[in-house]
Amino acid sequence: MTPPEPNPVVDVHAHVVPAQLVDKVHARQDELPNVHAHWDDGRLHLGLPRPGGLGNPRPVRPGLLDVEGAASRMGEQGIDLSLISIWPDLLGLTLAPAESAVWARCVNEALLEVTRDEPRFEGLAAVPVQSPDPAGDLAKVIEDGFVGIEIGTAAYGEELDSPKLVEFWEAAHELGITIFMHPMFMGGDQRLQDGLAYGLANSIGRVNDTTVAVARLLLAGIPERFENARIVVAHGGGTIPYLVGRLQNVHDIHPEETADPVANFRRLAFDSLVFSESTLRYLVEVAGPSNVLLGSDHPFDNGDPNVRRLIETAIEDEETRERILRGNAEALFDLARRRSSKQ
């Protein structure tokens, strides 16, 4: 298998569901009473609890299972290295703490098997923020060779700024973990459910989910308080880059109750998945050229199969363009060290 280039173009936002995850779930089924995995007519179904109770197992999009196809599309799109993470529906955010830890071990073992077989992949581990032992979980994923972790926008009914989750942030800060934060489907808005409402569950629902979660983090001061835990926000940060001024107004009105959102915003990084040249240029302007990274959201229809072309067309400054394509991911995920450790 072809190794990645010495100075690779990096995609920080690509998803897979390893087929071997099913066997790992079955091997631990006694510890996973609320997780169901089975094949039906060639399709993989994975069922996890949803708000209001256990939902029907949802079939996994075939492209998520096509690891070879994921590798081949990289060559077609001029991407040398992908940081792969589990489909966010499978992060286990609604599982009780102990069960969530077991589920994450299944996911991470499956991801490790994929990254070991394909040198053009590095893994972002699933770490349940609600885990009973976040420090142990994070130390384990570093030991296993993951370059960072993926989290959702909430955890077992708790918002990410909840005092109950401080232990997670403390551990992530202490270990210097880079966190890829991905929103959830529909973002809790019931208006997006009717016939999937023009596809708004993805185009708007996930953006809403990101916006609320990140706004809370900024006003709670999480990025500055735990500054060594760098957060990369999916989908260009939702509407947060556009709303920083409004959040600053909240802080100006309630300075004793809120952290400075602008100072905390400067601690965030964002993927480039915005589909618009002018929007990408604005994101680079407000976030800074060191805080935007290439992200494709492969293999979903609402991903961008031409994301490298968007960056190269929208960003005229060569140094900034190279940062987005390569350098920012290298720095945030310490990829050069990972390559040297594999040699």
N, C-alpha and C positions, 0 to 999 in steps of 0.2 A: 504494500500500500504506500502511496506517495505521501511523504511527510509534508507538513506545512512549510511555506517559505520562511527564511530566516527573519524577515520583517513582514509578517502576514497582514493582509486585509482581514479584519476580524468582525464577525457578526455576533453581537452579544445577545440576540433575541431570536432563538430558534428552538422549536419544541419537538420532542419525540415521546413515544410511549413504547418502551421495549417490550417485545412479545413475551420475553421470559418473566415479566412481572407477574403473569398469571400463576406460574408454578411457585413463585415465591410467596404469593398470597395464600395459595392452597397449603403450603408447608407450615404456615403460621395461622391457619384459619381459627384455631382455638383462641388466639390472642386478637383476632380481628373479627369479632362477631357482627360488626356493622359494615363490613366491606364484602362485596360480592363480585366475583370475577368468573366469567365463562365465555366460551366461544359459541356462536350461533350462526350457522350458515356462512362460515368464514369470517365473521365479524366479531371483534372483541368487545364485550360489554363489561363495564366496570361501574358498580353502584356504590356510592358513598352517601352518608347522611346529608340531607339538605335541610335548610330551615323548615320546620313544621313536620319533620319526620323523614323516613327513608324513602327516597324517590325510586322510580324504576331505573334499572341499569341503563346507562346511556351508551350507545355504540360509539366506539372510538373511530374517528376519521381515519380512513385507510392510509393516508399520507403520513400520519404520525407513526405508523408501524413500518414504514418504508425507509429504513435506515440507509440502505444502499442508494436509494433515490435522493435522500437528503445530501449524501456526499457528492453525488454526481451533479446536482443542481448547483453546488458551490463552484464547480469548474465553469459551468455555463454563466454564472453571475459574477465571476471574478472574485470570489471569496475564498480565502486560503484556510481560515480557521473559524469554526463555529463553536460558540459556547452554548451547549444544549441543556435544556431544562425540561422538566415534565410538563405536560399539558396542565395549565393551572387549575382546571376542574378537579384534578387529582392531587391537589396539595394537602388534602385532608384537614381543611380548616374547621370543619364541623365535628371532627372526632374528639372524643374526650382525651385529655392529656396523655395518659398511658397508652391508649390505642393509637394515638397520632404518632407517637414515637416508634411503635412497631411498624406502622404503615410506612413511615419515612425510611426506615431501614430497608424495607422491601424495595421501595422506589430507588434508593441510592445504590443498592447492590446491583440492580438491573442497569442503571445508568453507568456504573463503573464497568460493567461487562461490555457495554457499547463503546465507551471511550478507550478502553484497553485494546479493542480490536480495530479502531479507526484513529490514527494519529492526527487527523485533521479535526477531531472533536476534543473539546475539553468540557467538563461537566460542571453545572451549577446544581448543587445538592438541594433536595427538599428538606427543610428544617422547620418543624412545626413550632411556631412562636409560643404556643401554649404548652410545649413539652415540660414535663416535670424536672428535666435536667438540661436546660439549654446550653450551659457551659460544656457539659460532657458531649452533647450532640455536636456542637460547633468544633470542639477539639477533635472529635472523631472524623468529621468530614475533611478537616485540614490534613489529618494524618492519612486519610485515604486518597488524597491527591486532588480533591475538588478545588477549583480556582475561586469559588464563591458560592453563594446560596441564592435560592429563589424563595420569596415569601409572597403571600397575598396581601390583601388590604385590611384584614381583620383576623381574629383567631378565637374560635370557640366562643363567640358572642362578645368578645372584647375588642375594642378599638386598639390600634397599634400604639396610641399614646396612653393607654390605661396603666395606672400604677401597678397593676398585677403583672405587667409584662416587662417591668424594669429589669428584672434579672436577665432576660434575653438581651436587651440593649447593652447592659453592662458587659455581658460575656462577648458580644459582637465587637464592642469597643476595645475590650482588653486584648482580643485576638486579632484585631485589625481586619475583620471580615468585610468583603465587598458584597453588598446585598442588591440583587435584582428584584425589584418590586413590581408585581404584575396584578392588574385588577381582575375582578371576577365578572362572570356573565350576568348581564342586565343591571348590575349594580344596585339591586334591591328595588328598582322602580317598576311598579306593577303596570304602568302605562306601556311598557315595552313588551309585554307578554303576548298581546293579541296577535296571533299569526306572525310572531316575531317582528311585527310592526315595522315593515319596510327595512328590515336589517338593522334597526336602531339599537338592538340589544348589544351589538358589537360596536357600531360606530359612535353611539352616544352613551349606552349603558356603562361600558367599560371606562369611558372618559369621565362620566359622573362619579363612578366609584373611585377612580384615581384622584379626582379633584378633592373630594371630601376627605379621603384618607390623608393625602399629603397636606392639605390645609391644616388638619388637626396636628400633624407632626410639626409643621412650621410654627404654629402658635403655641404649641407645647414646648418648643425649643429642643426637640429630640436630635436633629442633625448637629447642632452645636454642642449640646451636652455630651453626646457620644460620637465625637467627631471622627474617631478612627474607624467607625462603622460606616463606610461610604455607601450611599444609597444611589442606585441607578434606577430611574423611574421609566417604565415602559410607555410607549405611544406618545413620545415627546412631552410627557408630563401632564397629559390631559389638557385642561385649560389653566393649570396653575401658572405657567409663564405669563399668561395674559391677565391673571387676576392678582398678581403680587401687590399691585397698588391698592386694590380693595382690601387685601389682608393687612397691608400696612395701616390703612385707615382704621381697621378694627383695633390694631395695637395702639394707635395714637389715642383712641377713645378710651381704651382699657389697658393702659401701660402696666399697671400693677398685676394684672391677671393674665397677661399674655407675653410670650417671648417676641423678639424682633423678627418678623417673618422674612424680611429682606436679608438679614444676616444669615438666617438659617437656609434660605433659598440658595445662597451662594455655595452651600455645602453639598448641594445635590448635583447629580449628573442625569442625563436623559438620553434615550435612544432617539434615532433620527426618523422614526416611523410617523411622518406627518403628511406625506403624499404631495406636498406643495412646496415649490421652490421658495416662494416668498415667506411661507410659514417657517421653513427650515432656516432661512437667513435670519428671521426674527428670533427664533430659538437660540441660535448661536450668539446673536447680539445680546440678549438678556441673560443667558446662562453663562456665556463666556466660551471661547473656542476650546478650552480644555475640558469642558463638561458636556460634550455631545459625542455620542458613539453610534456607529452604524448598527441598525437593528432591522431585521426583515420580517419577523413573525412567521417564518416558514413553519408549516406548509399551508397555512390558512388562506382562504380566499381574500380575507381582509388584510393579509400581509402584502408586502411590496416586493414583487419579483425583480424590480429594477431599482432597488434602493441605492446601489452604488452609483448608478447613472444619475439619480436625483442629486446625490451629494456632489458629484463631479460637475453637474450642470449648474447647480445653485450656488456653489461656493467658489468664488473666483480666486481667493487668496490660496496659493499652493500650500503654505505651511498649515493653515487652518484645515484645508481639505485632507492633508496627510494625517493630521491629528485625529480627525473624525474617523478616517478609514483605518488607522493603525495605532497611532501613538497613545491615544487616550485609553483604549482598552489595554494596551501593554502596561501602562502605568497603574491603572485602577485594579487590574486583576493580576498584576505581577507575573505576566506571561513569560518574560524572559527567564525568570528563575525557574518556572515550571519546565520550560524546554530544557534547561541545563540539567535539571534533576532527572529527566527522562533519558539523558544521554549516557 
